[in-house]
Amino acid sequence: MLYRPKVLRLLPGYRALLRDGHRAKAVVMAEKMWWGTSGSVALNARLRLKVHFDDGTSTEIDRVERYRELGGLSAVGSILPMRYDGDRIEVDLPELRRRREVERARDGRRAIRAAEAKLRKKSP
């Protein structure tokens, strides 16, 4: 299925795949805006992904994901974390969220250090 509504991602099989599935990485080969979702307000990206498995094989798949979920990794050449089990292959959205949280925390610490340094320089 090209587009999986959020409600399908709440099903136990999908959650088990993202929890227990094998890890892989995918390169974004093509990306374009996709409006094929009825009633959707969020922007979607239709992606052509080349998924690379641990055994050295690869396959190309098409997926539609929300730009918001991808966190800026929808550009051609980006590398996305994937999970697979048999024929089921999904973008590892929980891993993308975890990475964004780590980046946000790191950026926050960096901004705090920069602000503190500015204040130290201004002190008489």
Rosetta blueprint (number, residue, H / E / L):
1 M L
2 L L
3 Y L
4 R L
5 P L
6 K H
7 V H
8 L H
9 R H
10 L H
11 L L
12 P H
13 G H
14 Y H
15 R H
16 A H
17 L H
18 L H
19 R H
20 D H
21 G L
22 H E
23 R E
24 A E
25 K E
26 A E
27 V E
28 V E
29 M E
30 A E
31 E E
32 K E
33 M E
34 W E
35 W L
36 G L
37 T L
38 S L
39 G L
40 S L
41 V L
42 A L
43 L L
44 N E
45 A E
46 R E
47 L E
48 R E
49 L E
50 K E
51 V E
52 H E
53 F L
54 D L
55 D L
56 G L
57 T L
58 S E
59 T E
60 E E
61 I E
62 D E
63 R E
64 V E
65 E E
66 R E
67 Y H
68 R H
69 E H
70 L H
71 G L
72 G L
73 L L
74 S L
75 A L
76 V L
77 G L
78 S L
79 I E
80 L E
81 P E
82 M E
83 R E
84 Y E
85 D E
86 G L
87 D L
88 R E
89 I E
90 E E
91 V E
92 D L
93 L H
94 P H
95 E H
96 L H
97 R H
98 R H
99 R H
100 R H
101 E H
102 V H
103 E H
104 R H
105 A H
106 R H
107 D H
108 G H
109 R H
110 R H
111 A H
112 I H
113 R H
114 A H
115 A H
116 E H
117 A H
118 K H
119 L H
120 R H
121 K H
122 K H
123 S L
124 P L
